């Protein structure tokens, strides 16, 4: 029989009001409390699963039943819903079980049910946040520091607005409605914004480059340890500023992702051309690996990527800071992880430019909303937090499957890109260590295995990831 958490309550987990706690050693009492919390979680996820099962949202329901047995392996009701039968004390798949595995409701009805699902998960999160915060307090009182830290981390994972646990872990809120940031995250974001002045600006280069020789161009050039920058119609002072932005992005990427070796191994050649005509000449000379349609599409773009060379049209822009940081971040990600993974690649590039400048000026995807689907213009990153909160409130954000499993940046919509940025923001802010572990494990592996690795490292299904991201976004993006 399921025991509702409102009946079980905090008093049942930590002792009835007015009674002294059990006279057990703290370590044993800690284990008992953890076990009772997990049993409660198993029951509560089962209750949510039953609600979803009753409204024919079977895929979501199965996710909740799986969470139940994750917390309580012998949760009989959840086991039965998942098609297990007990034989000789062991749970085995029931060959006669006829299981519904897909959600039946679609469209607006599904959106309404998702909103109700989110409300139930959020309510559970606040309850569990309180329980884990209290567990952390018990551990702190009994000088069990690692256990206290772990409990407080779980408290904010379930409830990002659990102020008590945030403060215990050293987080500081940014303004009245901004995100809570750890000391490390606060320092790293400040350094990303303010550290450019200390970055090396490189030295002038006189030797002709390959591009100059191939196309008969004459550029001003400057080199640093990790970059060669060449530009039409610019002076050395202008180039030095851009080299600084490139080197700063390079250094911050290595710091954020704990990289001690040079990911590039050779200088990254950044080429700034003056106009579209020059860009078309560049494409005619260097375009490879595509048909005539893709070549014409490349000519219409404002630049072309790649390593060890990337090109951009300056036009009437006074600088190219945004592009320099964007392509540097993209290529560092390629060298760190590999594969397409556009939600991470683009999301991380926008994380860098948004944090450093508050910009999102390189449009590898349709942020401008110029397509035929009625997309919103998303070029101003200052709008993204409010846009995301509105999406979540109305359950109109792109599905996490569409974002996570997209394999070609050309297929990534503006909305999916913004959600990808927010997913990166969430992982770096709340789960940095596990995110770094995740990246190390997916390096060189097939992208189809990323979902399995997510479960291995975080213990999350894609739906779990989405729920936790939503909870974080509600708590961190104002309102």
C-alpha positions in Angstrom: 0.0 0.0 0.0 1.3 3.4 -0.9 1.8 5.8 2.0 1.3 9.4 1.0 4.0 11.8 2.0 1.4 14.1 3.6 0.6 11.2 6.0 4.2 10.1 6.4 5.4 13.6 6.8 8.6 15.0 8.2 7.6 14.0 11.7 7.5 10.3 10.7 10.9 10.5 9.1 12.7 12.3 11.9 10.7 11.3 14.9 7.3 12.4 16.3 6.9 16.0 17.5 7.8 16.3 21.2 9.7 13.0 21.3 13.5 12.6 21.5 15.1 11.0 18.5 16.1 7.3 18.7 19.1 6.7 20.9 21.3 5.4 18.1 24.9 6.3 17.1 24.7 9.2 14.5 26.0 7.1 11.7 23.3 4.5 12.2 20.6 7.1 12.6 21.8 8.7 9.3 21.5 5.5 7.4 18.0 5.0 8.8 16.9 8.5 7.8 18.3 8.1 4.3 16.5 4.7 3.9 13.2 6.3 5.0 13.6 9.2 2.6 14.3 6.8 -0.3 11.2 4.8 0.7 9.1 7.9 0.7 10.5 8.9 -2.7 9.7 5.5 -4.1 6.1 5.9 -2.9 5.7 9.4 -4.2 7.0 8.7 -7.7 4.7 5.7 -7.8 1.7 7.9 -7.0 2.7 10.3 -9.8 3.1 7.3 -12.1 -0.4 6.1 -11.2 -1.8 9.5 -12.0 -0.1 9.5 -15.4 -1.1 5.9 -16.0 -4.7 6.8 -15.3 -4.7 9.5 -17.9 -3.0 7.2 -20.5 0.4 8.9 -20.5 2.1 5.6 -20.3 5.7 6.6 -21.3 5.8 9.2 -18.6 4.2 6.8 -16.1 6.9 4.2 -16.8 9.6 6.8 -16.1 8.0 7.4 -12.7 7.6 3.7 -11.9 11.3 3.2 -12.8 12.2 6.0 -10.4 10.2 4.1 -7.7 12.2 0.9 -8.1 15.4 3.0 -8.3 14.8 4.2 -4.8 13.2 0.9 -3.5 14.2 -2.1 -5.6 11.4 -4.2 -4.2 8.6 -1.7 -4.6 5.9 -4.3 -5.5 3.3 -2.0 -7.1 5.8 -0.2 -9.3 7.3 -3.6 -10.3 3.9 -4.9 -11.4 3.2 -1.8 -13.4 6.5 -2.4 -15.2 5.6 -5.9 -16.0 7.5 -7.9 -13.4 6.4 -10.9 -11.4 8.1 -12.3 -8.3 9.3 -15.9 -8.4 11.2 -17.5 -5.6 12.0 -14.2 -4.1 13.3 -12.6 -7.3 11.7 -10.2 -9.7 11.5 -11.4 -13.3 9.8 -10.0 -16.4 6.2 -11.4 -16.7 5.9 -12.9 -20.2 2.1 -12.6 -19.9 2.1 -8.9 -19.0 0.5 -6.7 -21.7 2.1 -3.3 -21.2 1.2 0.1 -22.6 4.4 2.0 -23.3 3.4 5.1 -25.2 1.6 8.3 -24.3 -2.0 8.3 -25.8 -2.9 12.0 -25.4 -1.6 14.5 -28.0 -1.8 18.2 -28.8 -3.3 20.6 -26.3 -4.5 17.8 -24.1 -1.0 16.5 -23.7 0.3 20.0 -23.0 -2.3 20.4 -20.1 -1.3 17.0 -18.7 2.4 17.9 -18.9 1.7 21.1 -16.9 -0.1 19.1 -14.2 2.8 16.6 -14.2 5.3 19.4 -13.8 3.2 20.8 -10.8 3.3 17.5 -9.1 7.0 17.0 -9.6 7.7 20.6 -8.4 5.5 20.0 -5.2 7.4 16.8 -4.5 10.7 18.6 -5.1 9.9 21.2 -2.4 9.0 18.5 0.1 12.1 16.5 -0.6 14.3 19.7 -0.6 13.1 20.3 3.0 13.8 16.7 4.1 17.3 16.7 2.6 18.0 20.1 4.1 17.0 18.8 7.5 19.2 15.7 7.0 22.1 18.0 6.2 21.5 19.9 9.4 21.5 16.6 11.4 24.8 15.6 9.8 26.3 19.1 10.4 25.3 18.8 14.1 27.0 15.4 14.3 30.2 16.6 12.5 29.4 14.4 9.4 30.6 17.0 7.0 30.7 15.0 3.7 27.3 13.6 4.4 26.0 17.1 5.2 27.3 18.4 1.9 25.8 15.6 -0.1 22.4 16.1 1.6 22.4 19.8 0.9 23.3 19.2 -2.7 20.4 16.8 -3.1 18.2 19.4 -1.4 18.9 22.0 -4.1 18.7 19.4 -6.8 15.1 18.8 -5.8 14.4 22.4 -4.9 16.7 25.0 -6.4 15.1 27.7 -4.2 16.0 25.9 -1.0 17.7 28.9 0.5 19.0 27.2 3.6 20.9 24.6 1.7 22.2 27.1 -0.9 23.7 29.2 1.9 25.2 26.2 3.6 27.0 25.3 0.4 28.3 28.8 -0.1 26.0 29.9 -3.0 25.2 33.6 -3.4 22.1 34.8 -5.2 22.6 37.3 -8.1 20.1 40.0 -7.4 16.6 39.5 -6.1 15.5 37.1 -8.8 18.7 35.9 -10.4 20.4 32.5 -10.2 22.2 31.2 -7.2 25.9 30.8 -8.0 28.6 28.9 -6.2 31.8 30.7 -5.2 33.6 29.1 -8.2 30.9 30.0 -10.7 30.7 33.6 -9.4 34.5 33.9 -9.8 34.6 32.3 -13.2 31.9 34.5 -14.6 33.6 37.6 -13.3 36.9 36.5 -14.8 35.2 35.8 -18.1 33.9 39.4 -18.2 36.8 41.2 -16.7 39.9 39.2 -17.6 40.2 40.1 -21.3 42.6 43.0 -20.5 45.2 40.6 -19.1 45.1 38.3 -22.1 48.1 38.4 -24.5 47.6 40.5 -27.6 50.2 38.8 -29.8 52.8 40.3 -32.2 52.7 41.5 -35.8 53.4 39.0 -38.5 55.1 39.9 -41.8 55.2 36.6 -43.7 52.6 35.9 -46.3 49.8 33.5 -45.3 48.5 30.6 -47.4 45.2 32.5 -48.0 47.0 35.6 -49.2 49.1 33.5 -51.6 46.1 31.6 -52.9 43.8 34.5 -53.4 46.3 37.4 -54.1 45.1 39.3 -51.0 47.1 41.5 -48.7 46.1 41.4 -45.1 47.3 42.8 -41.8 48.3 39.9 -39.7 49.1 39.2 -36.0 50.0 36.0 -34.2 49.9 34.7 -30.6 50.6 31.3 -29.1 47.3 29.8 -30.1 46.0 32.1 -33.0 46.9 33.6 -36.3 44.5 36.5 -37.1 44.5 38.1 -40.6 42.1 40.9 -41.6 41.5 43.2 -44.6 41.7 46.9 -44.0 42.6 46.8 -40.3 45.6 47.9 -38.2 47.6 46.2 -35.5 45.8 47.8 -32.6 42.5 46.4 -33.9 44.0 42.9 -34.4 45.6 43.0 -30.9 42.2 43.5 -29.3 40.7 40.5 -31.2 43.7 38.3 -30.4 43.1 39.2 -26.7 39.5 38.0 -27.0 40.5 34.8 -28.7 43.3 34.0 -26.1 41.0 34.9 -23.2 38.2 32.5 -24.5 40.9 29.8 -25.0 42.2 30.2 -21.4 38.8 30.3 -19.9 37.6 27.2 -21.7 40.7 25.3 -20.5 40.1 26.5 -17.0 36.4 25.7 -16.9 36.9 22.2 -18.3 40.1 21.4 -16.4 42.3 21.0 -19.5 46.0 21.2 -18.9 47.1 20.4 -22.4 46.7 22.6 -25.5 43.5 21.4 -27.2 44.4 23.0 -30.5 48.0 21.8 -30.9 48.5 24.3 -33.7 47.5 27.9 -34.2 43.8 28.6 -35.2 43.8 30.9 -38.2 41.0 33.4 -38.0 40.4 35.3 -41.3 38.3 38.5 -41.4 37.3 39.6 -44.9 35.8 42.9 -45.8 32.7 42.1 -47.8 30.5 39.4 -49.3 32.4 39.4 -52.6 35.6 38.4 -50.8 33.6 35.8 -48.9 32.4 34.3 -52.2 36.0 34.2 -53.5 37.0 32.4 -50.3 34.2 29.8 -50.7 35.0 29.2 -54.4 38.6 28.5 -53.4 38.2 26.4 -50.3 34.7 24.8 -50.3 34.9 21.0 -50.0 32.7 18.1 -49.2 29.3 19.2 -50.5 27.1 19.6 -53.6 26.4 22.8 -55.5 23.3 23.6 -53.4 25.3 23.5 -50.2 28.0 25.6 -51.8 25.5 28.3 -52.7 24.1 28.2 -49.2 27.6 28.7 -47.9 28.0 31.7 -50.1 24.9 33.3 -48.7 26.2 32.8 -45.1 28.3 35.4 -43.3 31.3 33.2 -43.0 32.6 29.6 -43.0 33.8 27.5 -40.2 36.4 24.8 -39.8 39.8 24.1 -38.3 42.6 25.2 -38.6 41.0 28.0 -40.5 37.7 30.0 -40.0 36.5 33.0 -42.0 34.0 35.8 -41.3 32.7 38.8 -43.2 33.1 42.0 -41.1 31.0 44.3 -43.2 30.2 47.5 -41.3 30.8 46.0 -37.8 33.3 47.9 -35.7 34.7 44.7 -34.2 34.3 40.9 -34.4 34.5 40.0 -30.7 31.4 37.9 -30.7 32.5 35.9 -33.7 36.1 35.4 -32.4 34.8 34.0 -29.1 32.0 32.0 -30.7 34.2 30.1 -33.2 37.0 29.6 -30.7 34.5 28.0 -28.3 33.0 25.8 -31.0 36.4 24.5 -32.1 37.6 23.9 -28.6 34.5 21.9 -28.0 35.2 19.9 -31.2 38.7 19.1 -29.9 37.5 18.3 -26.4 34.6 16.0 -27.3 34.1 15.6 -31.1 31.0 14.7 -33.0 28.2 17.1 -34.0 26.2 17.4 -30.8 24.9 20.8 -31.9 22.9 21.6 -28.7 26.1 21.4 -26.7 28.4 23.0 -29.3 26.1 26.0 -30.0 24.8 26.2 -26.4 28.3 26.4 -25.1 29.4 29.0 -27.7 26.4 31.2 -26.7 27.2 30.6 -23.0 30.6 32.2 -23.6 29.4 35.2 -25.7 26.4 35.8 -23.5 28.5 35.7 -20.3 31.4 37.8 -21.7 29.5 40.4 -23.7 25.7 39.7 -23.4 25.6 39.0 -27.2 24.6 36.2 -29.6 25.8 37.7 -32.8 26.9 34.6 -34.8 23.8 33.0 -36.2 24.7 29.4 -37.0 21.0 28.8 -36.5 17.8 30.8 -37.1 17.7 33.0 -34.0 16.3 35.8 -36.1 12.9 34.2 -36.5 12.9 34.7 -40.3 11.6 31.2 -41.2 8.1 30.3 -42.3 7.1 28.7 -39.0 6.3 31.9 -37.0 9.4 31.7 -34.8 10.1 34.3 -32.3 13.1 36.6 -32.8 15.7 35.4 -30.3 18.7 37.4 -31.2 18.8 39.3 -27.9 20.1 36.9 -25.2 18.9 39.3 -22.5 15.4 38.1 -23.4 16.2 34.4 -23.1 15.5 33.9 -19.4 12.0 35.4 -19.7 11.3 33.6 -22.9 12.2 30.3 -21.3 10.1 30.9 -18.2 7.1 31.7 -20.5 7.7 28.6 -22.5 7.8 26.4 -19.4 4.7 28.1 -17.9 2.8 27.3 -21.1 4.6 23.9 -21.8 5.7 25.2 -25.2 9.4 24.8 -25.0 11.0 22.3 -27.5 11.0 18.7 -26.3 14.3 17.6 -24.8 14.4 14.7 -27.3 14.4 17.2 -30.2 17.2 19.2 -28.6 19.4 16.4 -27.2 19.2 14.1 -30.3 19.6 16.7 -33.0 22.7 15.8 -35.1 22.9 18.6 -37.6 23.1 22.3 -36.7 21.1 23.1 -39.9 18.2 21.2 -38.3 18.5 23.1 -34.9 15.8 25.8 -34.6 16.3 29.0 -32.8 14.1 27.9 -29.9 16.0 24.6 -29.6 19.2 26.5 -29.6 18.1 28.7 -26.7 16.9 25.7 -24.7 20.3 24.1 -25.5 22.1 27.2 -24.1 19.9 27.0 -20.9 20.7 23.3 -20.5 24.4 24.1 -20.7 23.8 26.9 -18.2 22.1 24.5 -15.8 24.7 21.8 -16.1 27.7 24.2 -15.6 26.0 26.1 -12.7 24.5 23.1 -10.8 26.4 20.0 -11.9 29.8 21.1 -13.0 31.8 18.0 -11.8 29.3 15.5 -13.3 29.1 17.5 -16.5 32.8 17.3 -16.9 32.7 13.6 -16.3 30.0 13.2 -18.8 32.0 15.1 -21.5 35.1 12.9 -20.8 33.0 9.7 -21.3 31.3 10.8 -24.5 34.6 11.9 -26.1 35.0 9.7 -29.2 31.9 7.7 -28.6 28.9 7.4 -31.0 26.3 10.2 -30.3 23.6 7.6 -30.1 25.2 6.4 -26.9 25.0 9.8 -25.2 21.6 9.1 -23.6 23.0 5.9 -22.0 26.0 7.8 -20.7 23.7 10.5 -19.3 22.0 7.8 -17.2 25.3 6.3 -16.2 26.8 9.6 -15.0 23.8 11.5 -13.7 21.3 8.8 -13.1 18.9 10.6 -15.3 16.7 9.6 -18.2 16.1 12.4 -20.7 12.8 13.1 -19.0 14.6 13.4 -15.6 17.0 15.8 -17.2 14.1 17.9 -18.5 12.3 18.0 -15.2 15.5 19.1 -13.3 16.2 21.7 -16.0 12.7 23.1 -15.8 12.9 23.3 -12.0 16.2 25.2 -12.3 14.9 27.5 -14.9 11.8 28.4 -12.9 14.0 29.2 -9.9 16.8 31.0 -11.7 15.3 33.1 -14.5 13.3 35.7 -12.5 9.7 36.0 -11.6 
